[in-house]
């Protein structure tokens, strides 16, 4: 019995020693880094770099929304593992294969994986690929100094796996097909239909955008609004009243109204003419402006990495879906712009304060995506959250303060009427449309 007892004790001691060795080996790989990285700050830098590239590359607002949605979704699917039990967003969306999962028993740094996923997807949807490559190299190099070689390489490889699934979906979302479709032409002279406007008389932008695959909407036409007021020139018709309102407002703009117009312009590429000279002015897209507001508020509230990543991603998806919904309505109804009817029936020399964008009026894109973004941000942060929007300072514009996201969205919408490029019904129904899209995204993606 003594021999057997000693044998048992020896075996137990041997097992304990083995566990200690395993623990030491495990601790060696996962030991705390010599210095720490602010992953949340780096996430904001990723957003800013992407915005800067979108401005430089001059993407139209709908296309820019696609860029934001796919890149942030890639980052989320890799970075979500920083929070135990965090669900996949892609699993709730249409057309995505199952996302890779980490190998059991292996150690990863999922913030590194998120950077790699983001920076791997981005070159598939932007032009300035070298600039993004430099950003990736710089940021990953900082992490590499802090991690063991095996953890770093494994994390990078995991980010690449995530990116592969995202890239497969974006390669089959009809974007390439819509590039080769016929440009939008005015094939008849029906009254009330959209026609190209001064100064460039450009063709309609993204006339086939509604053919893009949705993320969570049943279809791009799911929230198509009722038709706009009928084209009627009688003095007391709804259409004539709306037309006269735009014209009257343009003749008596106050300095405060001009500030509102300029602040929410968000035209990514404006051709300005002076005599025989033409020059371009570049700014954020409407979606870019709202994601900048999102960033501003995340910083103000000092939101941690995972909820910040989730907020960016859901807001980007909501904006993308709102553009699909809005553009479907635009080319379905093909409503003319105020500039067309006012110059024809009221004042031949009239031009709006803003340059009229080259696509139909109904519904208002600013109104639709602003309402969608405001609905999502209100859900995340609560109603009546006051904030000061400093995001336009870099473009030479002053700051503006708001009592809530909804107030900001309504002002963005009103700016389009004051700027002379939209009728009031474009904005009213755009607001309703965007709110429905935002609510639908929240309903379908419950995280």
N, C-alpha and C positions, 0 to 999 in steps of 0.2 A: 504493500500500500504506500510506503514511503517513497519507493522508487517511482510509482505511478504518479504520486502527487508532485514530486520534483519534476517529472517529465511534463506534466500539465502546466506547472508554473513556468518552466523554461519555454514552452510553446507560447504562453501568453506574453512573456517578456519579449520574445522574438517578434510577435505580432505588433506589440506596442512600438518596438524599435522601427519596424517596417512602416507603420503609420506615421511616425515622426519623420522618417526619411521622405515619405510621400508628401507630407505637409511642407517640409523644407523645400522640396523641389517645386511644389506648386507656388509657394511664396516667392521663390526666386523669380518666376515668370511674371507674377502679378504684383510684384512689390511696387510700392508707391513711387511715382516718378520724382526725380530730383527737383523739378519745378512743375508748376501747374499751368494749364492753359485755360483761358476763359472761352469755353466752347460756345456759350451763348453769344458772346461778342463776335466770335468767328462766324456764327450763323448769320448775324446781321451784316457782316462784311460780305458774305456770299450773296445775300440779297442785293446789296448795294453794287457789287461788281456786275451782277447780271443786269441790273437796271442801267448802269452806265453803258454796257455793251449794247443793250436794246436801243438806247438813244443813239449811239454811234452808228449802229447798223441800219437805223431807220426802218423799223418794222411797223406795219399798220397796227392799230389797236387790237383787232381780233387775233392777228398772228402773235402779237406780244403776249396776249393772254394764254395762248397755247404754250409758249416758252416757259412762262412762270409755272403753269400747272404741272407740266411733266417734270421739270427739274426739282421742284419742291416735293413732288410726290416721291421721286427717287430718294431724295434726302430723308424723307419721313420713313420710308419703308426700311431703310438701313438704320436710321437713328432711333427708331421707336424702341429698340431693345435696351435703350438706356433706362427705360421704365418697365419694371416687371409687369407682365401681363398686358401691355399696351397692344391694342388690336391693329390689324392691318386695315388701312383705308382702301388699298387696291382691291382687297377681297370683296368689298361692297360695290365696286365699280364694274362697268361693262368691259368685257373683252380682255381682261388681264389674266395671264397664266398665274398659277400659284407662286407666291413669292418664296425664295430660298429661306431656310432657317439656319441658325448657327449650329455647328456640329457640337453635339453633347460632349461635355468634358473638356472643351477647348476654350481658351481665353481670347476675347476680342476687345478691341476698343471701337465701340459702335459710332462714336463721333468721328473717328477717322473714316470708318466705312461710309458715313453719311456724306462727308466731303468728297470722297472718291466717287460715290454714286452720282451726286450732283454734278461734279465736274466731268464725268464720263457722258452723261446725258446731254449736257449743255452744248457741246460741239455738234451734236446732231440737229440742233434747232437754231443755231446762231451762225453768223458769218465770221466773226472775229475769234476764231478758234485758238490762235496763238496767244492772244491775251488771256483767254481762260486757262490755257495750259500753263502759262507763267504763274497765274494766281494759284492754281492747284499745286504746282511744284513748290512754291514758297510756303504754302500752308501745311502741306504734308511733311515738308522738311522739318518744320518746327515740332511736329508730333513725333517724328522718327527719332529725334534726339532724346525723347522722354521714354520711349517704349523699347522693350526687347525686340530684337530683329524678327523673331518668330511671330510675336503678337502683331507687330506692325504689318508684316507681309500678309498674315492671315486676315487682318481687318481690311486691308486694301483689296484683297481678293474677294472678300465678301461683298464689299461695295460694288465691285465690278459685276458680280453675279446679280445683284439687285438691279443694277443699271441695264443689264442684258434683257431682263423681263420688261422693263419700262420701254426700252428702245424697240423691242419687238412690237409692242402695242402702238407706239407712235409711228412706226413704219407702215402700219396698216390702218391708219385712222382717216384715210382719204385725202390727206394733205397733198401728197404727190399727184394724185389724180385731179384735184381741183386746180393745180397749177397749169394743167394742159387744157382746161375747159375754155370755151369761147368767152371772150370779153363781153361785158354787158353793153348792148347797143340799144338805142332808142329806135325801135322798129316801126313805130307808128306815132301819129301826132295826137293821140288821145289827150284831151284836156285833163289837167290835174295830175298827169304822170311826170315823174322825175326826168329832168334833162340836165346835162352837164352845165356847170355854172362858172362864172368868172372867178379869178383871172386866168386860170389855166384850162378850163373846160375839159378837165380830166375825165376819163372813163370811170364808171362806178367801181369802187374798191371792194374786193372780195364778194362778188355777186353769188358765188357758189358756196359760201361759208356754211350755210345750213346743211350742206351735204356731209360735213364733217361728223365723225362719230361722237356722240355724247358720252360723258362720263357716267352721269346718273339720271339725266332726264330721259323720259320715255322716248322723246324725239325733240328736235329743235322746235317743232310747232306746238308742243304740249301747252304752252302758255301764250299762244298767239292771241293778242288782244282783239277786241271788236274793231270793225273798220273805223277809220278816222272820219270826221265830218265830211259829208259829200262836197264835191267841188261845185259850189253854187255862188254866182257873183251877185245875186240879189242883195240889196242893201242890208237887210236884217238877217241874212242867213248866218249860220254858225261859222261857216268858212270865211265869209267876208268880215265878220266881227274879229275873228282871230287874226286875219291878215291886217286889218286896220290897227289892231292892238300892237302888233310888232312894229309897224311903221310909226305909230305915234310915240311909242317908247323910244325908238331910235332918235327921235327929234328932240328929246328932252332928257338925255342921260345925265345923271348927276355924277360927281366924282366918286362917290361911294359905290354907285352902280358900276362904274367903269372898273373900279378895283375888283369887284366881284367877277365881272366878265374876264378880266385878265388873269385873275387867280386860278380860275377853273378852265382856262382855255385848253391846256393839255393836248394841243395838236402836235403830234410828233414831228411833222415836217410841213412848214408853212412857206410857200413861195411868196416873197415880198417884192413888189415891183416899184421902182423909182426911176421914172423916165425910161431910158432904154436898158437900165440895169435890173438884174434880178438876183436876189440873194435868199438864202434859206435860214430858217430859225428852227432849232431842234429843242424839243422838250420831252418830258415824260408823257407816256400815254395815259388815258384816264385810269386804266387798270393799274399802271405803275404808280400813279398818284395815290390810289387807295391802299396799295401795298406799302407805300412809304408812310402813310398814316398808321397802318398796322404796325410797322416797325417803330415808329415814334412812340406809340402807346405801349408797346412791349417794353421798350427801354424805360419809359416813364414809370411803369408799374414794376420794373425789375423782375419780369417774368422769367422763370427758369427755362433751361434748355428744352426739355420735352414739350411742355405746354406752348412754348414759343414756336417750336417747329410744327406742332399740330395746328396752331392758329394761322401761320403763314400758309400751310398747305391747304387747309379748308377754304381760306379766303381766296387763294389763287384758283382753286377748283370752282368756287362759286362765281368768280368773275368770268372764267372761261365759259361756263354754262350760260351765264347771262348774255355774253356776246353771241353765242349760238342762237339763243332765243330771240334776241333783238334783231340780229341780221336776217333771220328767217322772216320776221315781220317786215323789215325794210324792203326786201325785194319781192315779198308777196304783194304788198300794197303799192310799192313804188311811188310813194307820195312826193310831189314836187316840194321844193324848198321855197321859203318866203321870198328869197331874192328873185326867183323867177316870176312869181305872180305880181309882186310889188312893182318891179321894173316894167312889167307889161301893162298894168292897169292903173297904177297910181303915180309913179314917179320914174321916168326912164333913166334918170341919173342916179337913182338910189343904189347904195351898196350897204350891206350890214357892217357893224363894227368889227366882227370877226370874219375871217375868210370862211366861206361856206365849204364844209368838207365834201368830198366827191362821192356821195352815196345818198340814197333817198332819206327822207326826213322822219318817217314814222316807223318805229318809235325812236325816241331820242336815246342814243347810245349812252351818253353821260347819265341820263336819268335812270336807265335800266341797270347799268352796272353799279352806279352809286347806291341805289336802293338795295341791290343784292349784297354788296359789301357791307353796308350799314346794318343790314339785318343780321349778317353773320357776326360782325364785331359787337353788336349789341348783345347777342346771345353769349358771346365769350366774356364780355366785360361788364355787362349790365347797362341799363338805360340811364340817361341823364349823366353820362360820364363826360365832364367838360374837358376840353383839351385845346391847346394852341398849336395850330398847324404851321410848322416852320419849314415844311418840305419844299416850298417853292423859292426859298431865299436864294438857293444856288442858281436860280434862273432869273435873278434880278427882281423878284416880286416880294412884297411885304408879307408879314405873318398875318394870319387870321385866327380868331378864337371862336369856339363853338361850345354850346351847352350839351350837345350830344352828337352821336354819329348820324342820327336821323336828321338833325338840323343841318349838318354839313351836306348831307345828301340832297336835301331840299334846296339848299342854296346852289349847289352844283347844277341842279336841274333848272332853277330859275335863271341861272347865268346864260343858258342857251337861248332863252326868249329875249333877254336883255341884249344879248350879242347879235340878235337879228337872224339867227340861223335855224330857229325852230318855232313852230306854232305851239300854243299852250297845250293842245291836246296831245302833241307828240310827247310832252313831258309828263303830263298827268298819267297817261296810260303806260308810259315807260316806267314810271315809279311803281305802279301797280304790278307790272310785269316782273320787274326786278325783285320786288318783295316776295312774289310767289316763287321765283327761282331760288332765292336765298332760303326760304322756308322749306322748300323741297330738298335742297342739299342737306339741311340739318335733319330732316326727317329720314333721309336715306342713309346718311353717314352718321350713325349714332356712336360717337366716341367722346 
